[in-house]
């Protein structure tokens, strides 16, 4: 089973208010860019964001150094809010976020900085991989066996995160009986919970899923 998931690269709108350093000198030459990721290290957003950080500088005039900073919490809301409320406004910080636009539409009041004032400069479509433990009774050998699953426990990041909502909607449409456990800091912590038997089903993007292999 799969669902399309949107990963959004965000610049705070005010970052574009900086003036050029000079007509002949690229603004970012000799500078350092911070890429803010709104989930903890080791999860799918972190993996995708670090891939971006590895290659983005060669596409920016001046080829700045790029470092990564993780600010997780509240299903990604903490990092997204930090960019607009606290982050530097001199063009030296940008963000790679997942689920933020969805969370904003559900409850705009959670953002003191209006997300509509952010400048969305790129996005990455992707595929979500759902996976579960093979020892879920009566034994999972094929994808269709999920319809027979007993004691299914789904793990998530936050009740209003896009990841959790997609999983819950899918399971509800299939008419599955399951228990829902949420609040994991990132997919890496949820993955550990799955390995320890606290939950038995989770979902991740393809980069982090194949990173398990």
N, C-alpha and C positions, 0 to 999 in steps of 0.2 A: 504494500500500500504506500502511496506517496501523496504529498500535497505540496503545491508551490509555496515557497516562502520567500519573502522579499527582504533583502539586506540593504540598508540605506546608508550611504556615505553622506555625512552632514557637515556643513560649515556653518558656524554662527554668522548671521547676516552682517553683523558689525565688523567681522574680520575683513570684509571687502572695503571698509572705509579707510584703510591705510593708504598712504600716498607712496608713490614710487620713490625709491632711493635716489634715482637719477636716470636720465635718459639712456646712458651708456652702461649702467651697472644693474644687473638683475636684482630685484628686491630681495630674493631669498639667498643670494650668494653669501656664504659664510654664516648663515643662520641655521638654527635648529628648529625643526618642526616636531610637535608632540601630537601623536595620534592617540586619541582617547577612545577606549573600548568600553562599552557599557555592561560587560559581563566579565566574570573572573577568568583568570588564566586557565588554559586547558580545554575550554569549551569551544563550540563551533564558531561563535562570533570572534573569539580570541584568535583562533587559527586562521580564519579568513582575514581578519584585520592585520595580523602579523605578515601574512602573504602580501597584502597591500602595502604595508610599511616597507617591505623589502624591495619593492619595485617602483613605488610612486615617485621617488626623488628624481629618477632619470627623465621623468616627463614634466618636471617643473624647472623653469628657467632659474639658473643659479644652483641647482642640484643640492638642496639643503640636506643636512643630516636629519634622519627621522628616528625618533625614539617612541616607544609604546608605553602608555600608562593605562592600567585597568582601574575602572571605578565601577564596581558592581553594587547591586542592591536594588530592592523593590522591583524585581523583574526587569531590570535595565533602566529604570526611571532615574536612578541616582546619577549615573554618568551623563545621561542626556540632559538633565537639568543643570548639572555642573557646567557643561559647556556654555549654556546661555546665561547662567547667573553669576558664575565665579571665574570661569576660565579667562585667560588673557584675551584682549581684544585688539591685538596688534598683528594679527595674521599668523601667529606661531602655534596655534592649536586648531586641530580639526578632529572630527569624530567618525568612527565606523560603528553604527548602531543597528541592532535588529529589534523589531517589535515596538519601536518608540512611537511611530506614527499611529499605529493601532491603539496603543495605550492612551495617546493624547485624544483621539477621537472618542474613546469610551468615557474619559473623564478629564476634560481640559483643566479643571480646577487643580489637579495634581501638579501642574506646571506653573510655577510663578513666572517663568519666562515663556511667552507665547511661542509655541512651536512654529506658528505661521511666519514668524520673523526670522527663522533659520533659513539658510539658503541650501537647498538640496542640489548637489552638483553631480550626483551619480548614483546608480543603484546596481545591484547584482541579483538577478533571479536565480533561484536555486531549487533543489529538491530535498524534501525531508524524508529521511529513512526511519521507519518504525521498526524496532527490534525488541525481542523479548527472550527470556530464558527458556531453554528447551525443556526444562524440568517442570514447567507449569502443568499441573494435572489436566487432562490425562496423558500429557506428553505432546510437545509441539514438534511435528516433523514437516509440516507444510503450512503455507500462509493461511489456508482455509481452516486449519485446526484452531484458529483463534475463536471461531464460533462455538467451540466446545470447551473453551478454557474455563477452569474452575479456580476461584481464588485469585483472579486477575487484579494486580495492584499497579496502577499507572503512576509514574513519578513526573513531577513538573517543577517549574521555576516560580510560578506565581499565578494566582487564580485568574488574573486578568491579562496574562501574557498571551501573545498570539500563539506560541507553541502549545500552551495548555489548552487554549480554546479550540484549536484545530484538533487536538487529540480527543478532547471530550465530545466535540460535535461529531467526529467520526465514529466514536464508540457508541454514542447515543443513537446515531442513525442506523448502526448495525444491530442495535438492540442488545448490546453486551452488558453483562453484569460485571461491575468492577468497583474497586475501591480507589479513591483518588488521594494521593499524598503529594503535597506541593511545598514550595519554600526553599528548594535547593538553590544554592548560590549560582550555580552554572551547570551545564551539562556534564562537566567533569565530576562534580560532586554527586550528581544524580547517577552517573555511570558507576561510581564507586558503591553507591547504595544498591544498585542493581546487582553488582558483583557480590555484595554481602548478603543479598537476599531480602533487603528491606522493601524493595519494590521488584517487580519482575517485567516491567515494560517501560520503555522510554523512546524518545526520538531525537535525532540529530541531523545536521546537514551532512552532505556527502563528504566534505573534507575531513571533518572530525570522525565520522563513522569509519572511513577507510584508514584513518590514523590508528584505529584500534587493531588493525590487522598486523 
